[in-house]
Amino acid sequence: METKVNLVDNFMDNEKNYKQAVDILTSGGVVAFPTETVYGLGAIATDELAVQKIFEAKGRPSDNPLIVHIGKKEEVFNFATDISLDAEKLMDAFWPGPLTLVFHKISGVIAPNVTPGVETVGIRMPDHPVALGLLQALGEPLAAPSANRSGKPSPTEADHVYKDLKGLIPLILDGGQTGVGVESTVLDMTTTPPTILRPGGMTQEMIESIIGPVNSETKTPGKQAPRSPGMKYLHYAPEAPLYIIDNNENNISKAIATLRAEGKKIALIGPEELEVLDADWYFSVGPARNNEAMASKLYGALRKCDLTEADIILAVETDLTGVGAAVMNRLMKAAEGKRYMS
């Protein structure tokens, strides 16, 4: 299969690009497109055979649910039920935006492989002109996980998608680099109070400013089917083993010296202030404690590590304020919970 990449931006007449994408989608195909968080791989969410092509292209486990993307807020009522006043407040405040809300689904509308094993569905309205342009031209909901091979770092540029999915999908809409850089926050509105299933681009503090306290849950209890992506499987992992290390220059220097003495080549991901350290490769993710910058650059840095010959990757931790919770969630999953201990 040939994979085409079509540039889409605000200064172009994009009608032809959207029509080509719509034609593919309405014919049961898949299309990659940018959102404000990461690039997504979309199929019409009511078409079970089309949705299956997402799983096949990504190599994604079939029990990992997909998020449904809509182009207008009122479309949520076509697919979900028991939508509370708090949910409506959040939609009014943050849609379009990086917030996925989990509701009880209306039976028989969304394809069953979008929400395997659960009676809930996660829905969001993305805050990106290309995503909204595509959704509104299509007039249908899109089931769309990140447009990468399953388990690997999510794509924040069209080139990342092309490298992962070339020959597996027909079209990528190139809308440039994404802004937020980590996936949406997933908030389960079926619990009281609502529960954050996955931290992301919308911070807990922002949510609580609208509806009051919420719970946080990042692991799936027992063998229960996951209600959100990112709860069950290895995600975001580069090729070389990754370890989290605390933000202490002395400890990082000792770790690099120890690893080098063992004959290891080291890639370091961290704040720009650490650039003086003697790693074989260093990838800055912005100023220290600037969690928004770190979120936007994290996946790109993880992918750059794959272009090196590093034997081990050290990623400097950040605090959990704001989007830092999402950054550390992604790093801990990429590291499978491993920390470097000297």
C-alpha positions in Angstrom: 0.0 0.0 0.0 1.3 3.5 -0.9 1.1 6.0 2.0 0.5 9.5 0.8 1.3 12.6 3.0 -0.8 15.7 2.3 0.2 19.0 3.8 -2.8 20.8 5.4 -2.5 24.2 7.1 -4.6 27.4 7.7 -3.2 29.2 4.7 -4.3 26.6 2.1 -7.6 25.6 0.5 -7.9 22.3 2.2 -11.2 21.1 0.7 -9.5 18.7 -1.7 -7.4 17.2 1.1 -10.4 16.7 3.3 -12.4 15.2 0.5 -9.7 12.7 -0.2 -9.6 11.8 3.5 -13.4 11.6 3.8 -13.6 9.4 0.7 -11.1 6.9 2.3 -12.9 7.0 5.6 -16.4 6.5 4.2 -15.0 3.6 2.1 -14.0 1.8 5.3 -10.4 3.0 5.4 -8.2 4.7 8.0 -6.5 8.1 7.9 -3.9 9.7 10.2 -4.5 13.3 11.2 -3.1 15.8 13.8 -4.8 16.8 17.0 -3.5 19.2 19.6 -2.1 16.3 21.6 -0.6 13.8 19.2 -1.4 12.4 15.7 -4.3 10.1 15.6 -5.2 7.2 13.4 -8.9 7.4 12.6 -11.7 5.2 11.3 -15.4 5.8 11.4 -16.4 4.7 14.9 -19.6 3.0 13.9 -17.9 0.8 11.3 -16.6 -2.4 13.0 -14.6 -3.5 10.0 -13.0 -0.1 9.5 -12.1 0.1 13.2 -10.4 -3.3 12.9 -8.0 -1.8 10.4 -6.7 0.5 13.2 -5.8 -2.5 15.3 -4.1 -4.2 12.4 -2.1 -1.2 11.3 -0.9 -0.5 14.8 -0.5 -4.0 16.0 -2.7 -3.0 18.9 -4.1 -5.5 21.4 -7.8 -6.0 20.7 -8.9 -5.4 24.3 -7.4 -1.9 24.4 -10.3 0.6 24.0 -10.3 3.5 21.6 -11.4 7.1 22.1 -14.1 8.5 20.0 -13.5 12.0 18.4 -16.4 14.3 17.5 -16.5 17.6 15.6 -19.4 19.3 17.5 -20.2 19.2 21.2 -23.8 18.3 20.8 -22.8 15.0 19.0 -21.9 13.5 22.4 -25.6 12.9 23.0 -25.7 10.6 19.9 -23.4 8.1 21.5 -23.5 8.5 25.3 -26.2 8.5 28.0 -26.4 9.7 31.6 -24.5 12.9 30.8 -24.4 14.8 34.1 -24.5 18.5 34.8 -20.8 18.3 35.8 -20.0 16.7 32.4 -21.8 19.5 30.6 -19.8 22.1 32.6 -16.6 20.4 31.6 -17.6 20.3 28.0 -18.5 23.9 28.0 -15.2 24.9 29.7 -12.8 22.6 27.9 -14.2 21.3 24.6 -12.6 21.5 22.2 -9.5 20.5 24.2 -7.4 17.6 25.5 -10.1 16.1 27.8 -11.8 12.8 27.2 -14.9 12.1 29.1 -16.0 8.5 29.8 -19.8 7.9 29.8 -22.2 5.0 29.6 -22.6 4.3 25.9 -25.8 4.1 24.0 -26.1 0.4 23.0 -25.7 -0.6 19.4 -24.3 2.7 18.0 -20.5 2.6 18.5 -18.8 -0.4 17.0 -18.2 -3.0 19.7 -14.4 -3.2 19.0 -14.1 0.5 20.0 -15.1 -0.4 23.5 -14.2 -4.1 24.0 -15.6 -5.6 27.2 -17.0 -2.4 28.7 -20.4 -0.6 28.6 -18.7 2.8 28.6 -17.2 5.0 25.9 -14.6 7.8 26.0 -15.4 10.8 23.9 -13.6 14.0 23.1 -13.6 17.0 20.8 -10.1 17.8 19.7 -8.8 21.4 19.6 -7.0 21.4 16.3 -8.2 23.0 13.0 -7.2 20.0 10.9 -8.9 17.5 13.2 -12.0 19.6 13.5 -12.0 20.3 9.7 -11.9 16.6 9.0 -14.5 15.7 11.5 -16.9 18.4 10.4 -16.4 17.5 6.7 -17.0 13.8 7.5 -20.0 14.3 9.8 -19.2 11.1 11.5 -17.4 10.2 14.8 -13.8 8.9 14.4 -12.3 6.2 16.7 -8.7 7.3 16.9 -5.8 6.1 19.0 -2.3 7.6 18.5 -0.9 6.9 14.9 2.1 4.8 15.8 3.0 1.1 16.2 1.6 -0.1 19.5 3.8 0.4 22.5 6.1 2.9 20.8 6.4 6.6 21.5 3.4 8.5 20.2 3.8 10.7 17.1 3.9 14.4 17.4 4.9 15.0 13.7 3.7 13.6 10.4 7.1 12.2 9.8 6.8 10.1 13.0 3.6 8.6 11.6 5.2 7.9 8.2 8.2 6.1 9.8 5.9 3.9 11.8 3.0 3.2 9.5 4.4 3.6 5.9 2.8 1.0 3.7 0.2 0.2 6.3 -2.2 3.2 5.9 -3.2 5.1 2.8 -3.1 8.8 3.9 -1.5 11.1 6.5 -2.8 14.7 6.9 0.3 16.7 7.8 -0.7 19.6 10.1 2.8 20.2 11.5 4.0 19.5 15.0 1.4 19.0 17.7 1.2 21.5 20.6 0.4 19.7 23.8 2.5 16.7 23.0 0.9 14.1 25.4 -2.4 12.4 25.0 -5.7 13.8 26.4 -6.7 13.4 30.1 -9.3 10.7 30.5 -11.9 11.4 33.1 -14.5 8.7 34.0 -17.8 10.4 34.6 -19.5 7.2 35.6 -18.0 7.3 39.1 -18.8 9.6 42.0 -16.7 11.6 42.2 -15.3 11.4 38.6 -12.0 9.5 38.3 -8.9 10.4 36.2 -8.0 7.2 34.4 -5.1 8.7 32.5 -3.5 12.0 33.3 -2.9 14.1 30.2 -3.0 17.6 28.6 -5.8 18.8 30.9 -4.6 19.1 34.4 -6.4 17.8 37.5 -6.3 21.4 38.9 -8.1 22.7 35.9 -10.8 20.0 36.1 -11.3 20.6 39.8 -11.6 24.3 39.3 -14.9 23.5 37.4 -16.4 20.6 39.2 -14.6 20.2 42.5 -12.5 17.2 43.7 -11.9 14.2 41.5 -10.2 10.9 42.2 -7.1 9.6 40.4 -6.6 6.0 39.2 -3.8 4.9 36.9 -4.1 1.1 37.2 -6.8 -1.3 36.2 -7.9 -3.4 39.2 -7.7 -7.2 38.7 -8.7 -8.6 35.3 -11.3 -5.9 34.6 -11.3 -4.7 31.0 -9.6 -1.3 30.8 -12.0 1.7 30.4 -9.3 3.9 28.9 -6.2 3.6 26.7 -2.9 3.6 28.7 -4.2 1.6 31.6 -3.0 -1.9 30.8 -0.1 -2.3 28.3 3.5 -1.1 27.8 3.3 2.3 26.1 5.6 5.0 24.8 8.8 2.8 24.9 11.9 3.5 22.9 14.2 0.6 21.6 16.8 0.8 24.4 15.9 0.2 28.0 14.8 3.4 29.8 15.3 4.3 33.4 14.0 7.2 35.4 16.7 9.1 37.3 16.2 11.9 39.9 17.0 15.5 38.9 20.3 15.7 40.7 23.4 16.6 38.7 25.8 14.7 41.0 23.7 11.5 40.9 23.4 11.8 37.1 27.1 12.3 36.6 27.9 9.3 38.8 25.4 7.2 36.9 26.9 8.1 33.5 30.4 7.4 34.8 29.3 4.0 36.2 27.5 3.0 33.0 30.4 4.2 30.8 32.8 2.0 32.9 30.6 -0.9 32.1 31.0 -0.2 28.4 27.5 1.2 27.9 26.6 4.1 25.6 24.2 6.4 27.3 21.4 8.7 26.0 20.1 11.3 28.4 16.8 13.1 28.3 16.4 16.0 30.6 16.2 19.8 31.1 18.5 22.1 29.1 20.5 23.0 32.2 22.1 19.5 32.2 23.6 19.8 28.8 27.1 20.0 30.2 26.9 16.3 31.4 29.0 13.8 29.6 26.3 11.5 28.1 26.9 10.1 24.6 23.7 11.7 23.4 21.7 14.4 25.2 18.2 15.5 24.3 16.8 18.6 25.9 13.1 18.9 26.8 13.2 22.5 27.7 13.9 24.4 31.0 13.9 22.6 34.3 10.4 22.3 35.8 8.7 23.7 32.7 6.4 20.7 32.4 4.5 22.1 29.4 7.7 22.3 27.4 8.7 18.8 28.6 5.3 17.4 27.5 5.5 18.9 24.1 9.0 17.6 23.5 9.0 14.2 25.3 7.9 11.9 22.5 10.2 13.5 20.0 13.1 13.0 22.4 12.2 9.3 22.9 12.1 8.9 19.2 15.5 10.6 18.7 16.9 8.0 21.1 16.0 5.3 18.6 18.2 7.0 16.0 21.3 6.5 18.3 23.3 3.5 19.3 22.5 4.0 23.0 22.5 0.9 25.2 20.6 2.6 27.9 18.4 5.8 28.2 18.3 7.9 31.4 15.3 10.2 31.7 15.3 12.9 34.3 12.1 13.0 36.4 10.1 16.1 36.9 7.6 17.1 39.6 3.9 16.2 39.3 2.4 19.7 39.2 0.2 20.5 36.2 0.9 18.4 33.2 4.0 17.0 35.0 1.7 14.2 36.2 1.1 13.2 32.6 4.8 13.5 31.7 5.7 11.2 34.6 2.9 8.8 33.8 4.3 8.4 30.3 7.9 8.1 31.4 7.1 5.5 34.1 5.2 3.4 31.4 8.1 3.8 29.0 10.5 2.6 31.7 8.1 -0.1 32.9 8.5 1.5 36.3 12.3 1.1 36.4 14.4 3.7 38.2 18.2 4.0 38.0 19.7 3.3 41.4 23.4 3.9 41.8 
